[in-house]
Amino acid sequence: MRELLNQTLQAFSTVYSGWIAWNLFLAFIPLALSFWLFRRPSTVRDVLWWTGFVVFIAFLPNAPYLLTDIIHLIRGTQSGYSPWVIALAFIPLHVSAILLGFEAYVVSVINQSSYLKRIGAKAWILWSELATHLLCAIGVFMGRFRRYNSWDLVTDPGNVIVTTIDDLTDRLPALVILLTFVILTVLYWIFKQITLGLKLRVRYARQGLDVLE
């Protein structure tokens, strides 16, 4: 048991090096911003609001980006650790991080859609969601394959724009982005139904209603 614990601690220190905590931190930035932007009582869109919205869009791809961190799980399983460490530590940790990151994305977009409904733009909800998925698909690709970060839009905007245009006009990168867009769209729809269903169940429970009635 002590050897197993030592292997687990060693795995965390050598394989992960804090990347899970860092990636989750980046994923929760747009989540926090979505509540400030879209859930506050005021619907006034001043300079501060638009600045926050730009930051929100820039950081939002960090949430679904955790889907691509499955490669760390694959590397972990090939690092020679005990099957117990892989089954009891690697897999639960990775699955939890991926689910938390993507749920942060789902709730962020739901908040955005709720805001559009509140300001009388319900007809634009579907298109805004699709546009958000597309932008995030591009962002995930640029982050995973080109190794850009959200803040590169400020520190190195020229290279980011040029590289993005090149990739969008190149067949293979464009195909990968399209596939990522489809995956995000499908997974978002599934997680959205689950999230809204759980929210409704909690509301029923608070009102003392039976969800089966």
N, C-alpha and C positions, 0 to 999 in steps of 0.2 A: 504493500500500500504506500509506504514511504517513497519507494522508487517511482511508483506511478505518479505521485504528487510532484516529485522532483522533475519528472519528464514534462508534466503539464506546465509547471512554472517556467521551465526552460523553453518550452514551445512558445508560450506567451511572450517571453522576453526576446527571443531570437527571430521568430517568424513574423510576429505582428508589429512590434516596435511602435505601438500606439496608433497604428493607422486606422483601426476601427473607431477609436474614440475621436480622432481627428475628422474622419469622414462623416461620422454621425453629427459632430458639431457643425460642420458645413451644411449638412442636410437640414438641421433644425434652425438655421438662420432664416431661410425663406419661410419656414413654418411660423416662426415668431413674427416675422414681418407681415405674413398674411392675416394674422389676427389684428395687428395694428392698422393695416391698410383697409381691410374688408369687413371687419366685424365691429369696429367702433361705431357709436351712434351717428357721428357726423359723416356726411357724404361730401363734404367740401374737399375739392381737389386743388390744393394750393401747390406752391413750389416744393414745399417739404414733402407733400404726398407723392408728387411725381418723382422726386428724388428717391424716395423709399421704394416706389414701384419699379424704377430702373434697377435698383439694387436687388429687389425681389426677383426680377426676371434674370438678372445676371447670376444669382446664386441658386436659383431653382433647379438647374440641371444636376447640382450636387446631390439631390435627394434620390432621383432614379439612377444616378451613377453607381450607387451601391449595388445595383443588380450585376454590374460587371465585376464586382469584387469576388465573384465566385471563383475567379482564377486563383485567389489566395487560398481557397479551400483545396483546390486541386493541387497546388504546390505543397500545402500542408500534408496532404495524404501521401505525397511522394518524398517526404523528408525523413522517413525512417522511424517515425514515432510509433509507439504501441497502438494497436487497433483500439484499445480502451481510451487512449488519449484522443484519438480521432473521433470516436463515437460519442464520448462524453464531454469533450471540450471543443474540438475544432468545429464539428458540424453544428451543435447548438449555438455556438457563438456566432458563426457566419450566418446561419439562418435568421437568428434574432436581429443581427445588424441589418441584413438585407430587408427583412420585413419592416423594421422600424424606419429605415430610410425611405422605403417606398410608401409606407403609410404617411410619412411626413409630406411626401409629394401629393398623395391623394387628398389629404385634408387641406393642403395649401390651395389646390385647384378647386376643391369644393367651396372653400371660402371665397375664392375669386368669383365663382359662378353665383354664389349666394349674393354677392355684392351687386353683380349685374342684374339679378332679379329684383333686388331692393331698389335700384335706381331706374327701374322700368325698361331694362334692356334684355329681357328674358329671351327674346328671339336670337340674341347673339351668343347665348351660352354655349351651344354646341360648337359654333365656329371658333369661339375663344378657346375652348378646350382643345380642339384639334390644332389650332395655331400654337397653343402652349406645348402640346405633345411634340409638334414638329420642331419648335425652337429647342426643346429639351433634348430631342434626338440628335440635333446638330451639336448641342453642347456636350452631350455624353460622348459622342464620337470625338470631338475636339479634345476632350479631357483624357479619354482613354488612349487614343491613338496618336494624337499630336502633343499630348501632355501639357496642354494649356490649363491655366487656372482662371477662376472667375475674375480675379483682379488684373489679369493680363489685358482685359478690355480697357483698363485705365492706363496701365503701365506700358503696354505695347499694342495699342489698338491697330496700328497699321499692319503688322504681321498677322494679327488675328483675322482681320478682314480679308487680306489677300489670300491667306491659307484656306479660309472658309470658302471663298469664291472658287478657288482652285478645286477643292474637294467636291463642291456641289456640281461642278461641271466635269468631273471625272467619273467614269462609269462605276468603278468598284466602290469608292467612298460613298457615292450617291446611293448605291444599292444597299450598303451597310446602314446608312442613315435612314433609308426608307424602311428597311426591316426593323430597325430600332423604333421607328415611329409606329409601326404596326403593333409591335410588342407592347409599347407603352400604352397605346390606345386600348388594346384588349385587356391588359392587366389593370389599367385604370378603371375601366368599366366594371370589371369583376370586383375589385377592391372597393369601388364606390358603392356598389350595391350592399356589400357586407358592412361597410362603415355606416351608411345611412340606416341599414336594418338594425344595427346595434344601437344607434342613436335613438331610433324609434322605440326599441325595446326598453331602453332606459327611461324614456319619457313615459311610456305606458306604466312602467314599474313605479315611477314617482306619483302617478295619478291613481295608483291602485287598480289598474286595469289588467285583465288577463289578455296577453297577446294572442292567444288561441281563440278568443271569442270573436 
